């Protein structure tokens, strides 16, 4: 479902939650101080670590950026790998994600990345331990990308990227639960790069690097080899289902493609069942790739996933290349 409305506005509900938000802010501050002053120790896996995260709750488009980074680094001759927490998975120990892995075992986003990325994908609650275990299994890995984990300070990192949803920005600017922030806005000054997904509706992120998600092809869930363009759905009734952090971003993308869809938002990381997508007619059902991995078991030829890729400002690649070169020089 959409994020709470009080996260975007300083209304009565958000103001009533301010005392709790202030307590949360104090906990966040104490936690950061503990890591910065060595009261708690970070662990580095021995190869450069790039963390792609955000300071807001809800989806911002991190996963497409992670997939873009994999391709970018591979074109540079490197051997990247991905680690993720595996949100919603039944287990917490470090383990590899197979291309046919089930979301209940590994989480939806890791399963989608394992299908799309031509590199190892591992999950585990302790990202530092996951990175170390993965390196022992894959000695050729020379750079690790952490999908999310900006607040997981146990994993030492060499480059931080904060991704912001251009439409929602930082909401009302308050911390959870009065607003959407996991950390104060000042945290953005500490990261190596800020990437904004889509146009900046607030106009406050002029120095952020732009990213755009594009795609007009759809893959059939029951017959993965069948891929069609958006023209296949023109002049047809279509259902659009999305169980992501910001379903409206997906629906807006479909509208930009010219589709007129009945929109069906679900909670983020929703565990889909066949009945969820039974809308009482034979109209095609389109969804995100993240949702598609949870629907494969019961999918029919009427179910389609939009194939999305990130288009990223080239300056991000330049910043990463410079940082990795600097890291290599200093051993």
N, C-alpha and C positions, 0 to 999 in steps of 0.2 A: 504494500500500500504506500501511498505518498508519505513523505516525511511529515511529522506533526506541523500543523500550520503555525504554531507558536514559535517554532524554530526560525521562521522567516521574519517575524514581527515581534516587537516589544509590546505585547498586549498584556491583559490582566493575568492570563495563565502563566506566561513567561516570567512576569514580575513576582508572582506568588512562589515560583520555583527558584528565585534568585538565592535565597539562603542555602538551599541544597547545592546550587551551582558554586557558591562561594566556598563551601566545604570541599567540593570536588576540586576547585582551583587550588586550594591549600594542599590537598593530597598530591595533585600533579606537580606542584612546585617542590614539595619535599622529596618526591620521587626523583625529579630531575637533579636536585642538589645531591642526592645520595650517589647517583652515578657520576656526576661531574667531579665530585670531591673524593672519589675512590672508596666510599663506604660500601658500594657495591661494584663488582668488577665485570667489565665487558670482556667478551671472548672474541678473538679474531680467527677466522679459519685458515689464514695464511695466503689467501689470494684476494684480490680486490673484491669488495662487496658494494653493490649498488642497491640502495633501498628505494622502492617506489611506493609512496604512501600518501596519506592525506591527514589533515588536522580536523576534518569534519566527519561526523557519522554519516553513513550512507554511501552509495556508489558515486564515483567521480570519473570513472573511465581508466582506472589504473591498469587493468588486465590487458587491454589493447596496446597500451604503451609498453608493457612488459614484453609482449610479443614483438613489437617494433624493435625494442632494444636487442632482443635475441638476434634478429636478422641483421641489425646494424653491426653488432659485435662479430658475428660470423663473417660478414663482408670484410671486416678488418683482420680476418685470419685468426680470431680468437675462438675459444671453446667454452661458451657460456653454459650455465645451468640455472634452473629456477628452484627456489624454495618458497614454500607457503605454509601458513598455519594449518590449512585444511579445515576451514570453518564447517562445523556440523558433522565432521567425521566421527565414527564410533571409537576410533583409537587415537592415541596421542603420541605414540613413539615414532621416531624417524623411519621413513620407508619410501620407496620409489612408487611413482604413480604410473601404472601401465596405460597404454593408449585406450584400452577397453575397460579401464577402471570404473567402478561404480561410485557415484557421488556419496552414497551412504558410508563408504569406506574411506574416501579421500577428500570429500568436499566437491562442490560443483565447479568452482573456478579452476582448481588444479586439474580436474578431469578434462575440462575444455582445453586448457593449455597443453596437456599431454597429447591431445589430438592434433593441436595446431602447431606446436613448437617442435622443431627437429633437434631437441636437446633433452638431457635428463630433467625430470621434474620430480621433486621430492617434497613431502609434507611432514610436519611434526610441530607440536605445540612449542617446544623449545627450539627456536630457529638457529641458535648457535650450535646446539648439539646436532641438529639436522644438517647444517652446513658441513660440520666436521665428519659426520658419518658418510655423507654423500661424497666428500672428497676422497675418503678411503676406498669407496667403491668405484670412483671414477677419477683416477690420478691425473688424467689429461685436462681436467677442468682448470681453467685459468682465470675465470671471473664468475661471480655468483650474483644473481639478481633476486632480491627478496620482494615477492609480491605482497605488498602491505608491510607493516612492521616498523613504521616510522617511530612508534612509541615503544618498540621492543628493544630497549637499550642494552639488553644482555648481549645482543649481536653487535659487535663493533663494525662500523661501516666506513667506506672511503668516499662515497658520493651519495647524497640524499636528494631525491626528487619529490616535491610535494605537488600533487595534482589537485586542481580546483575545478569544480563544475561551474562553468561560466554562467549558467542560468541562475544557479542558487547562490553562488559566491560563498561567503562565510555566514550566510543567514543573518540573524539579528546581532551577531558578534559576541554572543554570550556562550559560556561553557555549558556542557550537559548538567542537568536536564533542561535548564532554562533556554538553552540554544543548542546548536548542533556541534559545537566545538569540543574536540578531545583535548586540545592544548590551546593556549592563548594565541592570538594572531601574531604576536611578536616572534613566535616559533618560525614563521616563514622567513625571517631575516637570517636564520641560522642555516637553512638548507642551501645546497649548492645550486639548485634550480627550481623555479616555480613554473609549472606547466598548467595552462588553462584550457580546459576542454570546451570548445565552442566559443561563441562570442561572449565578451565580458559585459553582461547586462548592467552591472553597477558602475563600470568605468573606473574601478579602483585598482586594477591589476595591469596597468599600462606596461610595466617592465616584465610581465610574465611572458613566457614563450608559448605561442599558440599551438594548439593541437586540434585536429579535426578528424572525426570518425566518418569514414565514407564506405559505401557499399551499396550495390543495387542487384546483387545476386543472392539467390536463395537455394539452399541445399535441402533435398528431401530427406526426412528422417528415416523413412522405411527403406528408401533406395538411395543411399548416400552418393552414388555415382551420378545421380540425376541432379543437375544444377540448371536453374532457369534464371532469366533476368526479370526485372520488375515488370516488363511488358506482359509476362504470363498472367499477372494478376489484374491488369488494367480492365476496367469496366466489369469487375466481378465483386460481389460482396465478400469481404474478408474479415476474419476475426484476428485480433492482435492480442497476445497474452504476454505478460512480462512480470517476472518475479525478481526484480533487481532493485538496487537502492533508489534509483530514480526512473520509474517506468515512463514518465512523461517524456524523457529524452528519447526513448525508443519510439514512442508513438509519434513524436514530432518528426523524427527521421523518416518514418513511413509516410507521413503527410507530405514532407518535402519531396519524396519520390513520386507523389501523385496518387497514393493509395487512400481510399476512403474506408477506414476500418472501424469496426465495433471494438472499442478498447476495453481490455480486461486486466486491470492491475492486480497483482498479488503481492504479498509480503516478500521482502528480500530473502533469498535462499529458500523460497517456498518448495516443499517437497510435493511435486505434482503427481496427481493420479489421473487416470483416464477420465474420470467423471468431471475433473476440473476443466477439461477441454471439450466437454460434450455440450455444445451450445444449441442443440436442437435443430440443426440444419446441416447441409453438406458443404457449406462454405469453407474454403481453405483456412487453416489456422497457421499464422506466422508467429515466430517467437525469436528470442535472442539465442545465440549459441550457448550461453551459460545455462539457460533454461532447457535447451534441447538435450543436453547430456542426461537430464533427469527424466526425459520423456521417451527415450529411445526404446525402452523395454515394451512399451505399449503403443508406440507410434504407428500410424497408418500412412498411406501415401497422401493423405490429406494434410499432413503436418510438415511445416517448412521452417528452416532456421535462416535468418538473415546473416550473411557472411560479412563481417565488418573488419576493416583494417584502419590503423591509425596513420594519419599524415601529420608529421611532426616538424616543427621548425628545425632547420639544419644546424642552428647554433647549439642546440642541445647535444648533438653528436660531437661538435667541436669542443664543448666544455668537458664532455666525458673523455674524449681522446686525450685532451691536455692533462686531465687529472690522472688517468691511467699511466700516461707517460711519466708524470711526476712520481707516482707511486713506484714505478719500475726503477727509476733512477735512485730512489732512496731505499731500495731493497725490501 
